[in-house]
């Protein structure tokens, strides 16, 4: 039986998706120059603050998940008698 291919099986489509997200992120960062930001704290008014904050949050989440995996992971035969 032949496996059905999806849109994500073609490397060219993956590159297109990456480029779409990259262009969208750049457009949002450029649009921030035309919007007057009113934050609660002074640092929120810096250009690109939310992009940097989001990136740091994402990287921190991945690092914490890797640490938790090492702490919580059980051996393969954990539930065997």
HELIX and SHEET records of a PDB file:
HELIX    1   1 UNK A    7  UNK A    9  5                                   3    
HELIX    2   2 UNK A   11  UNK A   31  1                                  21    
HELIX    3   3 UNK A   32  UNK A   34  5                                   3    
HELIX    4   4 UNK A   42  UNK A   45  5                                   4    
HELIX    5   5 UNK A   49  UNK A   72  1                                  24    
END                                                                             
